[in-house]
Amino acid sequence: MSRWPGSDADAIVVGAGPAGSTAAAYLARAGLDVLLLEKSTFPRDKVCGDGFTPRGVKQLIDLGIDTRAEAGWLHNRGLRVVGGGVTLELDWPDLASFPPYGAVRTRQDFDELLVRHAEKAGARLHEQTTVTDAISDERTGRVVGVGGKEGADKRPVSFTAPLTLACDGVSARLALSLGLGKRDDRPMGVAVRRYYTSPRTHDDYLESHLELWDRSGSEPRLLPGYGWIFGMGDGTSNVGLGILSTSKAYGNTDYRALLRSWLDGTPEEWGFREPNATGKPGGAGLPMGFNRTPHYREGLLLVGDAGGMVNPFNGEGIAYAMHSARIAAECVVQAMARPEGMAREHALRRYPGALAEELGRYFRLGNAFSRLIGHPAVMRTATRYGMPRITLMRFVLKLLANLYDSRDGDVTDRVITAMTRLAPSV
Ligand SMILES: Cc1cc2nc3c(=O)[nH]c(=O)nc-3n(C[C@H](O)[C@H](O)[C@H](O)COP(=O)(O)OP(=O)(O)OC[C@H]3O[C@@H](n4cnc5c(N)ncnc54)[C@H](O)[C@@H]3O)c2cc1C
């Protein structure tokens, strides 16, 4: 039951992906009455690479998810990087802040696991509920709920709550309904993936290919991005590629054709050919480096992809969706324990501040990195000269995957910490 007379809940969470289910679980666990509104019905698929670095696994552990192999997770020990004629196997770094293993799990499976976790904590899930817009208080402009359509018959519904968390992914429909568009000064990515039956399904490493050539024009072009091959352990591999918006190729490339042409160049015996495909290719945008702000405005918090929280260095989004959800939930719980008005607003304004503190500087560095590798010459030189240098590549792995100890780390950790401190936080 809502603690607030006249409201349907203490908080409304829109979207039950990693951001929404995580936020709903933390909020419900703290005793808030949470409505979790999701347009689809579980189990459902989500276009993704299905890969978790140790940063993603840490978020699962924090939330209380069993990450053992016995619980259905396929662990990996690091990243295999292929490029510049060299293949390197880089183990995940040994750190105080993160576990030493990554994982894979299909989103079909993972998102259902997470939403059930939120329900068990007490969140009230409404499936088949598409939110179309925010309801604002006419006098103050504050968001006081959402409207949408529910069920097979699409009947109009509305729900009210003192606070709403927009966790509706890259489409960010709720934020858009309030005029919060995406920022053009921040990078975007596009990624496509497809599943294939493959003998490479069992792999101790996540594999990434740094050289993606677009051979569709008269001159081959090296693209800023990478291809991945993630063995799912169930007879299939999740294979895909992601490209950054900072290159000329962005927006005028046929990504599915590019995936096809890259895979045609891989060894036949890996199986990445049409007859072994188990479904159609799927693609979506990757909103990066805080590309939608402000993350809080009266009554509404943007979380995960809705707030542009994909890492610009490597395209990882699940860890950041869950991390931002945890921060958002902490702020909401503190806010709801205060009387309505300035005191509560104060606690809520902490959300963008805390995000900036924890992720802002790193993302700003990533935004600069994405602009740099948008130049083919930089990308080519980095691959050619970086790859043969193992110590350098260990450092690069830590930087690109955001895996370092900011306190009491080794020399490379201290260098990354210093680099991020130099970057602005917003
Ligand atoms: C091809 C590809 C590969 C990727 N690979 C990886 C990877 O390997 N590892 C990684 O960490 N990240 C990866 N990402 C990024 C990752 O998928 C996202 O960052 C992550 O899913 C963000 O979580 P979220 O909860 O913010 O949004 P989403 O996962 O998109 O969840 C949003 C939820 O909201 C629901 N919804 C949307 N609109 C509405 C509405 N109007 N009303 C009600 N519900 C709504 C959706 O149905 C969905 O359930 C990849 C992305 C792509 C496109």
The ligand as an SDF file (V2000), in Angstrom:
LIG
                    3D

 53 58  0  0  0  0  0  0  0  0999 V2000
   23.2860   -5.2690  -30.1070 C   0  0  0  0  0  0  0  0  0  0  0  0
   23.5690   -4.8470  -28.6910 C   0  0  0  0  0  0  0  0  0  0  0  0
   24.5070   -5.5480  -27.9380 C   0  0  0  0  0  0  0  0  0  0  0  0
   24.7570   -5.1840  -26.6140 C   0  0  0  0  0  0  0  0  0  0  0  0
   25.6260   -5.9560  -25.8930 N   0  0  0  0  0  0  0  0  0  0  0  0
   25.8230   -5.6930  -24.5810 C   0  0  0  0  0  0  0  0  0  0  0  0
   26.6090   -6.5690  -23.7920 C   0  0  0  0  0  0  0  0  0  0  0  0
   27.1200   -7.6000  -24.2590 O   0  0  0  0  0  0  0  0  0  0  0  0
   26.7810   -6.2580  -22.4820 N   0  0  0  0  0  0  0  0  0  0  0  0
   26.2260   -5.1390  -21.9170 C   0  0  0  0  0  0  0  0  0  0  0  0
   26.4360   -4.8970  -20.7180 O   0  0  0  0  0  0  0  0  0  0  0  0
   25.4410   -4.3080  -22.6400 N   0  0  0  0  0  0  0  0  0  0  0  0
   25.2130   -4.5620  -23.9570 C   0  0  0  0  0  0  0  0  0  0  0  0
   24.3680   -3.7530  -24.6880 N   0  0  0  0  0  0  0  0  0  0  0  0
   23.7180   -2.6100  -24.0110 C   0  0  0  0  0  0  0  0  0  0  0  0
   22.5670   -3.0950  -23.1300 C   0  0  0  0  0  0  0  0  0  0  0  0
   21.7030   -3.9230  -23.8820 O   0  0  0  0  0  0  0  0  0  0  0  0
   21.7760   -1.9180  -22.5510 C   0  0  0  0  0  0  0  0  0  0  0  0
   22.6450   -0.9130  -22.1150 O   0  0  0  0  0  0  0  0  0  0  0  0
   20.8910   -2.3720  -21.3750 C   0  0  0  0  0  0  0  0  0  0  0  0
   19.9180   -3.2860  -21.8000 O   0  0  0  0  0  0  0  0  0  0  0  0
   20.2100   -1.1480  -20.7220 C   0  0  0  0  0  0  0  0  0  0  0  0
   19.2940   -1.5690  -19.7460 O   0  0  0  0  0  0  0  0  0  0  0  0
   17.9720   -0.6950  -19.4430 P   0  0  0  0  0  0  0  0  0  0  0  0
   17.2510   -1.4090  -18.3790 O   0  0  0  0  0  0  0  0  0  0  0  0
   18.3740    0.7230  -19.2600 O   0  0  0  0  0  0  0  0  0  0  0  0
   17.1520   -0.7270  -20.8090 O   0  0  0  0  0  0  0  0  0  0  0  0
   16.4740   -1.9760  -21.5590 P   0  0  0  0  0  0  0  0  0  0  0  0
   17.2560   -3.2070  -21.3230 O   0  0  0  0  0  0  0  0  0  0  0  0
   16.2720   -1.5300  -22.9620 O   0  0  0  0  0  0  0  0  0  0  0  0
   15.0790   -2.1510  -20.8450 O   0  0  0  0  0  0  0  0  0  0  0  0
   14.0260   -1.2450  -21.0690 C   0  0  0  0  0  0  0  0  0  0  0  0
   12.7310   -1.9280  -20.7060 C   0  0  0  0  0  0  0  0  0  0  0  0
   11.6710   -0.9790  -20.7940 O   0  0  0  0  0  0  0  0  0  0  0  0
   10.5910   -1.5200  -21.5270 C   0  0  0  0  0  0  0  0  0  0  0  0
    9.9100   -0.3800  -22.1520 N   0  0  0  0  0  0  0  0  0  0  0  0
   10.3700    0.4010  -23.1530 C   0  0  0  0  0  0  0  0  0  0  0  0
    9.4830    1.3730  -23.4310 N   0  0  0  0  0  0  0  0  0  0  0  0
    8.4560    1.2010  -22.5800 C   0  0  0  0  0  0  0  0  0  0  0  0
    7.2200    1.8910  -22.3910 C   0  0  0  0  0  0  0  0  0  0  0  0
    6.9260    2.9600  -23.1240 N   0  0  0  0  0  0  0  0  0  0  0  0
    6.3850    1.4520  -21.4390 N   0  0  0  0  0  0  0  0  0  0  0  0
    6.6870    0.3610  -20.6690 C   0  0  0  0  0  0  0  0  0  0  0  0
    7.8340   -0.3280  -20.8290 N   0  0  0  0  0  0  0  0  0  0  0  0
    8.7080    0.0900  -21.7480 C   0  0  0  0  0  0  0  0  0  0  0  0
   11.2510   -2.4660  -22.5180 C   0  0  0  0  0  0  0  0  0  0  0  0
   10.3560   -3.4440  -22.9920 O   0  0  0  0  0  0  0  0  0  0  0  0
   12.3650   -3.0600  -21.6570 C   0  0  0  0  0  0  0  0  0  0  0  0
   11.9220   -4.1620  -20.9180 O   0  0  0  0  0  0  0  0  0  0  0  0
   24.0880   -4.0750  -26.0290 C   0  0  0  0  0  0  0  0  0  0  0  0
   23.1550   -3.3630  -26.7780 C   0  0  0  0  0  0  0  0  0  0  0  0
   22.8830   -3.7450  -28.0930 C   0  0  0  0  0  0  0  0  0  0  0  0
   21.8700   -2.9700  -28.8830 C   0  0  0  0  0  0  0  0  0  0  0  0
  1  2  1  0
  2  3  1  0
  2 52  2  0
  3  4  2  0
  4  5  1  0
  4 50  1  0
  5  6  2  0
  6  7  1  0
  6 13  1  0
  7  8  2  0
  7  9  1  0
  9 10  1  0
 10 11  2  0
 10 12  1  0
 12 13  2  0
 13 14  1  0
 14 15  1  0
 14 50  1  0
 15 16  1  0
 16 17  1  0
 16 18  1  0
 18 19  1  0
 18 20  1  0
 20 21  1  0
 20 22  1  0
 22 23  1  0
 23 24  1  0
 24 25  2  0
 24 26  1  0
 24 27  1  0
 27 28  1  0
 28 29  2  0
 28 30  1  0
 28 31  1  0
 31 32  1  0
 32 33  1  0
 33 34  1  0
 33 48  1  0
 34 35  1  0
 35 36  1  0
 35 46  1  0
 36 37  1  0
 36 45  1  0
 37 38  2  0
 38 39  1  0
 39 40  1  0
 39 45  2  0
 40 41  1  0
 40 42  2  0
 42 43  1  0
 43 44  2  0
 44 45  1  0
 46 47  1  0
 46 48  1  0
 48 49  1  0
 50 51  2  0
 51 52  1  0
 52 53  1  0
M  END
$$$$
